[in-house]
Amino acid sequence: AQSVSQHNHHVILSEAASLELGCNYSYGGTVNLFWYVQYPGQHLQLLLKYFSGDPLVKGIKGFEAEFIKSKFSFNLRKPSVQWSDTAEYFCAVTPRAAGNKLTFGGGTRVLVKP
Amino acid sequence: GAVVSQHPSRVICKSGTSVKIECRSLDFQATTMFWYRQFPKKSLMLMATSNEGSKATYEQGVEKDKFLINHASLTLSTLTVTSAHPEDSSFYICSARWGLVAYNEQFFGPGTRLTVL
């Protein structure tokens, strides 16, 4: 079975700082990759996804993620964060063969100080 | 984006009673709905997948007789926690997707917090 690990449980940074959240997965086959965000008191929303093609994926709100197949990684980045980026971020994977099942990482709580 | 609602948002019940949680896709037809459970400070764990008109497919370790899932229409799925016990207390989240292909985005509901006394 696949698994997803997110290296940082909590990240605290100041506005305008750059953000990078690590995500590694374990699965031998082809996967689809996702990053979701959960703002305080709100439901999960899709930030971006990778299925195929350019491994550098751009999402909403200035986020991007890079798929590095050799490292089984899909790290999320944002060059300059804002206070409104305070949220919990989840990486998720689904084997392309399985289709349906999202396996989530443990999540990273990001606090952006104004 | 598409909207998925859940009702109730919070429920407190006594041990031994059953609780029903509704998940509705408000502006699209959800061919597939998913039910997740989220423990405090932990990630979402997929409990089951249901396609409209079919029996739900449960993940390993999830008791199908305890967590009854019904997906009778393209806009409604229900999760019934039968004979609830304190260890069933958790945050339950549903998601809905149009179509059967993984490329279609899952839209998540706001979650239901269940507390069993």
Interface residues (C-beta under 8 A of the other chain):
Chain A: N32 Y36 Q42 H43 L44 Q45 L46 K49 F51 F90 T94 R96 A98 G99 N100 K101 L102 T103 F104 G105 G106 G107
Chain B: G1 V4 T32 F34 K42 S43 L44 M45 L46 T49 E59 I93 S95 L100 V101 A102 Y103 E105 Q106 F108 G109 P110 G111
